[in-house]
Amino acid sequence: MTTSNSNSIDVGATIAPKSDQLNADDLIVGPRTITLNAVKARASTGQGDQPIALCFDGDNGKPYLPCKSMRRVLVHCWGRDGAAYVGRSLTLYRDETVAFGGATVGGIRISHMSDLDRAVTMSLTASKASRKPFTVKPLATSTAPTKKTASAEEKTAKAQAALTTILDDIAATEDVPAALARHADMVARIAAVIPDARAVVDAAVAARLAR
């Protein structure tokens, strides 16, 4: 005899690993689409193998730390300026075939990205002796009959998040001129929303060079 319980229990929520980052095991229950709200440099913390943190809505303090292969995908598809990633979305999934130290442990891969008009295929390193094609598909987003115009508050919040990402990069970088060149276009766009953005960036550069 079976009994039913009207109260739904999410068993999947009980198997999430305890960690300070999004893990492949977090995706055992299925792929997850995330929307980025900040991109932070981690090089200054000594995390050389995972130098970038992609923070996203609802991450509960567990950002996505892309491996080198997935960082290559991000740069190939979205460009070098991490500040421009804010507001964009990714679909992440667990790839059971990822190996580490000779053991198959599983890893996080990107299947879909917003702001793409077509599928993108590139060659990624599979092992020291081989490379394999890797394809990312455009992330389908719901569209309304008319495009929603962002409010002034939304524009300011997005610009502030991008500015924070740039300031974090300047604070962590060893090559300040390269960082300024990398973010030049984004700083100009932010300044159209936050008038003192250039002054804030200049002050961050002065503080970094004075260290």
N, C-alpha and C positions, 0 to 999 in steps of 0.2 A: 504494500500500500504506500502510495506517495502522498506527500502533503505539500501544499503550496504556501508560499509566503508572499504577501502583497508588497512587502518592503524590499526594494531593490538594493542589493549590496554589490558595490564595485570591488571585486576581488583584485582586479588589475592594479588598483591604487595601493594595495598592500605589498606589492612586490617591487616598488620603486627602490633602487639602491640608495644608500645614504652616501651623499657625495656633494662636493661644492660645484659640480658642473653637470651638464646633461650627458648621460651615458648611453651607450648602445642598449643596455638593459632596460633603460626607460622606454625604449621603443619596441620592446617585445610584444606589447599589446597592439602595435600597428604604427604606421607613419604618423608624423605630426607636422602640421603647417604652422610656422611661427612668423610673427611680424616683428622686425627689429626696431628697437627704440634707442640703441646706443651701440657703438663699436669702440672697445677700449683696448689699449696696448697693455700687455702684461710683461714685456721684456724686462722692465725694471724690477720685477718680482723674482727674477731668476728662472722663469718658466720659458726657457729658450725654445723648447720643442712645441709649445702651444702659446705663442706670443700674442695672439689676438682673442679677445672675448667678444662674442656676439650676444648682447643682452636683448631679450625679447619680452613682449607683453606676456605676463603670467609665468615668468621663468622661476619665480619663488627663490631667487638668489642662486639659481643654477644655470648660468649662461652656457651657450654652445661654444666650445673651443675647437674650431675646425683644425683638422690635421693639415699637413703641408699640401697633400693632393687636393683637398677640398678648398684650401686657400687659393690654389692655382685656378680652380674652377671659378671661384668668386672674382678673381682679378680678370680672368679671361672674359667673363660674361658681364661684369658690372664695372670693371676698371679698377684703378689703384687706390682711389680716394675712398677710404672707409666711411667718411662722413656722409657720402652720397648714398650709402646703404640704408640709412635710417628711414623707416617708413616702408621699406620693401619687404617682401616675404619669401620664405623658402619652405619647401617640403622636405623633411628629413626622414630617413628610414634606416632600419638596422640591416646591414649587409653581413650575412652569416659567414661569408667566405673570407673576411678580413683576418689576416694572420699577424701575430706579433711574437717575436722571439721564437719563431718556429712552431708556434701553436695557433690553431684557428680559434680566435676569441670573439670575433664579430666587431663591427665598427659602424660609425655613423657616416652615411653618404647622403648627398643631395640629389633628389630626383627631379624637382621642379623649382623654377625661380620666376618671380614676377619680373616685369619690365623686359621681357624677351618677346620678340615677334616671331621667333621660329625656334625649333630645336637646335641645340648646339652640341656638336661632337668634337672632342679633343682627345689627344693621346696622353695617357697618364702612366706613370711608372707603376707596374704591378710587382716587380721584383728587381733586384740589381741587374738581372739579365734580360728583362722583357718589359715591354710597354703594351698597354691595351687601350682600345677606344672606350671613351666614357661619354655618355650622352645625358644632357640635361634638357628637360622639356619646359615649355612656357607654362607658368602657373595660371590656370584659368581663374579669373576673378569675376565676381558678379558685377554686371553693369546695369545701371539705371537708364531709363529713356533719356534723361538729361544728366550731364555731369554735375555732381555736387561741388559747389564752390566752398572751399575751406574757409572757416571763420577766421577772424583776425587772431583769436586766441589759439586756434589750432595751428595756424601758420607760425605764430610766435613760439609755441611749444616745440614744434618740429625744428625750427631754426635754432632754438636754444639747445636741443638735444644734439644737433649736428655740431654746434659750436663747442659743446662740452667734449665731444669726441675729438675734435681738432686740438683743443687745449690739452687733453690727456696725451695725445700723440706728441705734441711739442714737448711736454714735460718729460716724456720717456725716451725720446729719440736721441741718438748720438750725432745726427746730421740735421741740424736745424734748417739750413738753407734748402735741403732736399724736401723736408717736411713742408716748408712754406710754399715751395713750387708745387708740391703735390696737392695742396689744399687751396691754391690761389683762386680757382674758379668758384669753389664752394664758399670761400670767405666773401667773395663779391656778392654771391646770391644771398648769403645770410645778412650782409650789411644792408640789403634792400628792405629787410624786415626788422633787423635790430641795428639801428644807426651807429651805435658805439662798438660794433663787433670788431672793426679793424683796430680800434684802440685797445680792446681787451686782448686781441691776439698779439699786438705789439708789446703789451705789458708782459704777456706770458713768455714771449721770445726774450725780452730783456732779463726776466727772472731766470730763464733757463741758461742763458749765456753767462750770467753772473755766478752760477754755481761752481 
